[in-house]
Amino acid sequence: MQVQLSHPARTVEVKGPKKVKELLRELNLVVEAHLVIKGDDLVTEDEMLYDVDQIEVRPVISGGNQAEVEAKAEQKPPTDLSSTLT
């Protein structure tokens, strides 16, 4: 099967049949950290893939952009006001 990967972008040939999770392990990719697309369909880790399949593997990305993440990390924690309240 032809497998298109990103980060870094490349295409590899992998012999099937095999399950999605077996493919990811063979490519040294973490199953929970990647999405696998067969044609136009997102597939689960237990789905079988065959030599004729066209596969795309994308990393799972979450959160905001890097600038937002860094800005939040630089924010100071709130001041404890409990000692000033009576």
N, C-alpha and C positions, 0 to 999 in steps of 0.2 A: 504494500500500500504506500501511497505517497503521503508524507506527513509534512505539513508546513508549520514551522515553529517561528516564534518571534523572541527577541531578547537573548541572543542575537538572531536576526532574521536568517533563516536557512530552510532548505527542503531536504528531507532524507527519505530513503526507501527503507521500509521495514517489512519483513516477511510476516504474513498472517497465516491462518486466522489466530487472533488472540483477543482477550478482553481488554477494554480501555485501561483498566488499572495495570495490567501486565505491560501494555505499551508504555505507559508513563514510567513505570519502574525500569523498563529496559532503557529508556532515555534519561534515566537518573533524575526524574522530576517527581516532586511531591504530589500525590494524587489530590489531596485537599486544596492545593494551591493553584490548580490549573483547570481550565474549561476545555472540553474536547468537543469539536463540532464535526459532524459527518455530513457533508453536503451542506444543507441549510438547517440541520437539526442539531440541537445540543443533546449529547448522549451521556448516559450514566456510566459509572465505573464498571458495571457488570455487563454492559452491552458488548457483543462480539463485533470485531472489525475484521474485514477480509481484504485480500490482496487488491481487489478492484476498487476499494474505497478511497476517496479523497478526504483527508483528515486535516483539520487545523487545530493546533494547540495554542491556547492563549493563557497567560498568567492571570490570576484573579487579582484585581486591583481594588482597594477600598480606601475610603477616607478622602480628604480634600487634597488640594494641590500642595506641593512641598512648601511653598511660601506660607500658606495657612498653618501647616503643621509646625513649622519653625516659629512662627509668631506666637502660637499658643504655648509652645514650650518655653518661650522667653518671658511669658507673663508671670508676675509675682503672685504667690498664693494670697488669698484674702487675709486681712489682719484679723486677729482674734479680738472681737469686741465684747466678749462675755465679761471681762473684768471691769469694764466701764459701765455696764448696766447695773442698776440697783433697784 
